[in-house]
Amino acid sequence: MSAFDFVIIGAGIIGAAVAHELSLRKPGCRVLLLDKAERAASHQTGRNSGVIHAGVYYAPGSLKATFCRQGLEDTLAFCKQHQLPFEQCGKLLVATDNRELEAMQSLFERCEHNDLQPDMLSAAQIRQKEPNIRAVGGFLVKQTGITDYQAITCCLLSLAAKHARLDVRYQHQVTSVQELGDCVQVCAETPAGKASFQADFLINCAGIYSDEIIKSQGLACDFRMLPFRGEYFRLVDKYNAVSSHLIYPIPDPNMPFLGVHLTKMVGGYTTVGPNAVLATGKEVYSGIFSRDAQWRGVFGKPDVWKLLWCYRKAAVKELSSSMSKTYYARLVSRYCPGITAADFMPYRAGIRAQAVDRQGNLIHDFKFVSSPLTLHVGNAPSPAATSAMPIAREIVSRLF
């Protein structure tokens, strides 16, 4: 008999949501949660913009769109039920010149297809709603909100511990996974040395490390996770109330990321960001080079060079925004005039885990890899934090 019914790798919001869902579906089950960090939500979950997305950008009918719409309602309800900080402030998407109006119209139609009921606004209407914002047009998505995903993660783990026998082990870096007939053996490095655990089933929610866990089991993995660093700045206090909505630029439809946006935070301050710079390591939150040889792993295969060539113009712009605060500030001042690099204060960066196939193509939707006793969440693209609860239901539904 295994010591645990389930072992979950990764104590981010998806791992926590899976633990919570298991505790509801199988009360009293024995769940082991392993994470290499010192506390929950240390990486992507705790280093994002805190936005509760509504599903503006995603292809209708995709898992990403479906999970996001469900996750929006789930997250708002969860925050209300457990008195966690949130505000449903809405998102204003703005076009800053006539060239962006066509892309804005396409995005508006996608919102309608995703049942979001957006409100189209003229330049005058935008000025009335947001006096500090300049645009030639835009539209408002009222459903979007902000929250604290670290707080949600900790609450999910606390609730899971009430209904299941949950054992959380931090500073446990999983090194291998092996199926042994009727159970799974997981080996990990800990501060005290090597450790080994057995469970009836394993769920991999390791985010940026998910591909390494898949490979450690000897399973075929036709993609890998690349780390894109998103750099943020906090604005000086005079900008704490610069907008009453989240302000997003109209993204270039040929580019994979959303652009630098203005975000009011639940703490009462305002941030700008993120950009999207390919990092040299999976936890390189600042600087150019990783402390070890991870950069060889990131750049040592042809897929990354195919990707960079495909998006070469965007790559140069993103790198420029990383190297120059002045350039970064110009991206913001296009829609919020007056903001300069002098208004930036340091703020934590994040790493976005992005799956890329062997041809260098970005994988935009969810990807799962499985074996008889394991289920690996190979790609959980943004907005995974918003979508965590429906993702967890999908994962657990695949088990029972």
C-alpha positions, 0 to 999 in steps of 0.5 A: 500500500502506498503512503499517499493516494496522490502526489502533486508536484508544484505549490503554485495556484494550480497545484493548490487548486488540484489539492483542494479539488481532490479534498472535495472529491475524495474527502480524507484522501492522503495528498502529498504536495512537493515544491522546490521553493520555501513557500507556496506561490513563490514563482509565477503565481506570486509574480504576476499582475494580479489580474482576473482575466475575462477572456478577451484575447482567446479563440472562442471554443478553445480550452483557454477561452473556456477555462478563463470564462469559468475561472473568472466567475469561480475566482470572484465567487471564491474571493467573496466567500472567503473575504479575500481582496479583489475588485472588479474594476474592468479593463479599458483597451485603448487604440493610440493611433488609427492603425490600431483601430482595425486590430481593435475592431477584431478584438472587440468582435472576439470579445462578443464571440466570447459573450463578454458584452464589451462597450465601444467607446469614442475618444471623448468617452474615454477622456470622460471615464479616464481623464489621464488616458489619451486614445483615439478609441477603445472599448471597456470589458466590465468583467475584468478584475484584480486580486491577490493570487498568493492569498488565494493559493494559501486559502486553497491549501488551508481548505484542502487541509481541512478535508484531506490529509494534506502533507506539504513539503517545501524545499523538495526538488523532484529529480525523478518519477518512476512507475512501479507497477501499481504505484509511482515513486518520486525522488527529491533532493531536500536540505537533509539529503535525498528523499523518496515517496510512493503514491497511487497517482501523480499530478505534475503542476510544476509550471516552468519545470513541467517538461523536466518532470515529464522527461524524468519519467522517460515519457515522450515530450515534443515540446519544452518550456521557455522562460519569458521574464516579465518586468514590472515597475511600481509608479510613484505614489502620485499615480496611485489613482491615475486610472479607475480601470486597468488600461491595456494597449491594443496588442499587435495581432502578429505578436504573442504578448499583450504589451505593457499595461497600467494596472491598479493593484489591490494594495492601492498602488499602480504598476506598469508592465510586463514586457516579455524578454526571453530569460537565460534561466528558469528563475533569472528574475534580473540581469542577463545571465544565469548563475549556472549553465542554464542559458545553454539549455535555453539557447542550445537548441534550434527551436529557440532560434526559430522562435526568435527569428519568427518574432525578431522585431518583437524580440528587439523591442522587448529587449530594448524595453528591458535595457532602457527605462526611457524606452519602457516609459515611452510605451506607457506614455503613448496612452498615459502622457506624462509618465517618465522613467523618473516615475518608476520604482523597483518591483518584482519581475515574473517568469512566464512559462511558455511551451514551444514545439520543436519547430519553434512554434508557440503552443497557445493552448493547454497541453497534457501528457499522461501515463497510466499513473501520472498526469502532467500539465505540460502547458498551462498558458496565461491566464492560468491563475484566473483559470486555476479552479476549472483547470483543477476540475478538468485534471481531477475529472480525468482521474475519476 
